[in-house]
């Protein structure tokens, strides 16, 4: 369901504004990350910066289209900005910095408090917290059973991913959690077909987990 479908020009202005906000915040977020996390190296190349900003803008616009002018929208805009940065880092360095994952978790939680406190959506906020715990524990169990298949960075990222999926609903939490593995499997097959079996270990799981949140928000009811 598209939230702005019946809001006319005001709704589309929100979508465009959200997209422009994403384009603006992306390079700012990158600069802050480079400044605070020097171990990640310097700034990425210009094509990567343009791609990252574009994806952030598209994600912000898509979330505005999906949720409209609701109190839950800021949390998803925050996810778009920081989530794309996390995906970029994971793809290039196979690393999900603990500080960024924690910021995504805590920032998402506090932003979800707004609809919980002011729009009588306390049940959604509570479900988000339960979703964070459930997906984190699920990933942790899988990592303990098969240490080579899931890294601890993915286990930690499961908490904020579960937070957002849980806020969306129980169905989104279930199918979104599974979808992360499906997307990662598809990416792995594509890499195997193009680069060979020795490149399969280079597939980052984090982007698939984050992409599953976007997919769950739009396609899972």
N, C-alpha and C positions, 0 to 999 in steps of 0.2 A: 504494500500500500504506500502510495506517495503522499506525504503529509501536506504538501503545498498545492495539491491539485485543484483545490477549491478556493485558493486565496488570491488568485489573480496576479496582477503585476507586483503586489507587495511581496508575495511569496517568492517570485522569481528574482526580485531584488535581493531578498535574503540569500538565495542560492548563489547569485553572482557575488554578493558581498562576502559570503563565506569562502568562495573560491579565491577571491583576491586576498582575503585574510590569510589563507593557507600559503599562497605564493609569497606573501610578505614575511610570515613567521618562519618559513622553512630556512632561509639563509641565516636568520637571527638565531634559530635553534642550533644550527650547525656551528656558527661562530662560538656560541656559549659552550657547546660540547668540546670543540677544539681547544678552547681556552682552559676549561676545567679538567678535561681528561687528556692531558698531554701525551699519555702513553698510547693513545690511538693514532698518533701522528698528526701531520698538518692537514690543511684543507684538501678536500678531494678535487678532482679535475673539474673543469668548467662543464663539460657534458654531463658529468654525474650530478653536479649541483643543479643544473637545469632540469634534469630528469627527476631529481628528488623534489624540487620545488613544484614541478608540474604535477607529479603524483600526489603531493600534499594538497595542492589546490583542488584537484579533481576529487580527492577523498573528502575534503571539507565541503565542497559543493554537493557531493552525493549525500553526505550526512544531513546537510541542511534540507535537501530535497526530501529525504526520508522522514526526518523528525519535525521539520518546520520550526517555528518560533516557540519551542518548549524549553522548560528548565533543564531537560536532559541533554539538549544539544551541546552546551559548552563542554561537557565531558567527552562527547564523541569528537568534537573539534580538537580537543586536547589529545585524544587518541590518534587522530590523523597526523598531527604535527609530530608528536614524539614517536609514534609507531613507525612512520616512514623512515625516520632517522635510525631507529633500532634495526629495521629491516636492511637498510643500507650498510650499517656497520656489520651486521651478521653476514651479509653476502660477501663483503670485501675482506673481513678479518676473521670470520667464524667466531665471533665474540658478541655476547650480550652483556654489556657492563652492568654490574649489580646496581650501581647508583641510578642509572637510567630506568632500569626495570622497577626499582623501588619508587622512583618519582612517578612513573606511570601508574603504579598500584595506589599509592597514597593520594596522588592528584585526582585520579579517577574516583576514588572513594569519597573524597571531600566534595567533589563536584556533584556526585550522585546524592549527597546529603541535601542539596537544594530542592530537588523535586520531592525528596522524602519529607522535608520539613515544611515546605510551602505549598505543595500540591497534593498532599495526603497520599503520597506514593511510598509510604514507609515499607510496604510489602515488597516493592521492587528493590529498594535499597537493601533490605534484609536478604532477599534472594540473590542479589549481587554478591554479598559477602559469603553466602553459602556456596555460590558458584565458584568463587575464588578458592575457597578451601577444598571443594570437591575436585576441581580440575588439578590443583596443585598436588593433592594426595594421589590422584590417579596417575599423573606423570611421574611422581616420585616412586610409586610402586613399579611402574614400567622400567624406570631407570635402574632400580635395584635388581629387577629380574633380568634385564638385558642392558648392561651398562654401555655396550658399544653402540646401541641404536639411538639413545637419547642422552644428550649432554645435560649437565646440571644447570647450564644457562637456560635451556628449554624448560626444565622443571620450574625454575624461578619465574620465567615468563608466563607459565601456565596460570599463575595467580592473577595477574592483571587481565589476562585473556579470559579467564573464568569469571572475573568480576564483571566484565562487559557482557559476556554471553549470558551470565546469570541475570543481569539487569533486563536483558531483552526477553528472557523467559526460559522455562525449563526445557522446552523443545529446542530452543536455540543453543542452550548449554550442551544438550546431548548430541545433537546433530552437528553443531559447530565444532565441538571437541573432536568428533570423528572426522569431520571434513578437513581439519588440519593435517591429519595423516594421509587422507586421500590426495589432497593437493600436493603434499610433499612427495608422495609416490609418483604422481604424474610428472612432476619436475625431475625426479630422479630418472625416470624412464626416458625422458627427453634428453637428458644429459648423457645417459648411457648410449643412446642411439647416435648422438652427435660426436661425443668425445671419447667414448670407450669406458670400459668397466673401471679402470684405474681412477676415473674422475668422480665416481659415485660418492666417495667420501667427502667431496667438496660441496655437497648439497646442504645448504643451511635450512634448518627446520623452522626457525623463528618467523621468516616471512610468510610461510604457509599458515602458521598459527594466527598471525595477525590478519592475513587475508581471509581466513575463515570467519573472523568477526564481522568483516564487511559483508561477506556473502550471507552470513546468518541474518544480519540486520535487514537485508533486502529480500531474500528468497525463502527464508524459513519462517513459517507462521505458527 
